Amino acid sequence: MANEEKTRTTVEIHNRTYTIIGTEPQNHIKLVASLVDQKMNEIQEANRQLDTTRLAVLTAVNTMNDYLKLKEEYASLLGSMKKKED
């Protein structure tokens, strides 16, 4: 991973421009940024009074919650597959 070339990708999230530097392909970074932007817009629609910092924290909490649920579902599916193999 140390030898992977890093690229700069400019994205817009919640009407602000960010430059992301990383080894992921630019289309992946743009997709992630788009999903973050969508989630922030979704949360803001339901909570118009939130400032940007609180909105960002709620977005992070919601996203991590979704991630953990998917991770648990994945582990459960792997367990089910392993039982079927045995």
N, C-alpha and C positions, 0 to 999 in steps of 0.2 A: 504494500500500500504506500510505502514511503516513496516509491519510484513513480507513482501515478501523477500525471500532470494535473495541476489544479487549473480550473477555469473560472472566469468571472461571469456571472449572470446577473443582469439587472432585471428586477421584478417590481411590480407594484402591489402593495398590500395595504388595504384600507386607505387608499388615496395618498400613500407615501411610497417613495421609491427607495429600494434597498438593493445593494450589490452583495450577492451571495458568492463566496469563494469556496470551491470544493471540488472534489473529484467525481461527483455524480454528473451524468450527462445533463446538458442544459435543459433538454425537454423534461427531464425528471424534476429538476429544480423548479421549473416554471409550473409544472403540474402541482407540486407541493404548495408553492406560493398561491396558486389559484384556489386550492382547497382551503388554505388558511383564510384567504380573503372571503371566500364563500361562507365559511363558518362564522367569521367575525360579522359579516353582514346579517346572517341569520340571527345571531345572538342580539345584535343591535336592534333589529326589527322588534324583538320582544322586550327590549330594555333600552329605550331611547335615551334615558337619563345618564347612562354610563359614560364616564370619560374614557379616553383611549387606553389608559393604563389598566383600569378595571376590566374593560372589554378584552384586552389582550390576555389578562390573567384568566378570565372566565373561558376564553377560547382555549387556552392551554389546558385548563382543568377538564373541559369537555372533551378535548382531543385525547388527553391521556386516559380518561375514563373509557372512551371508545376503544382505544388501543388495548387497554387491559382486558376489556370484555372479549375482544377478538383473540387476544393471546390465550385466554382461558378456554375459549371455544376451540381454538387450534389444538391446545394440549388435550382437551377432551376427545377431539376427533382422532388424534394420534393414538390415544389410549384405546379407543374403540377399534381402530385398525389393528393395533397390536394384539388385542384380545381375539380378533377374528383370525389372525395369522397363527395363533397358538392352538 
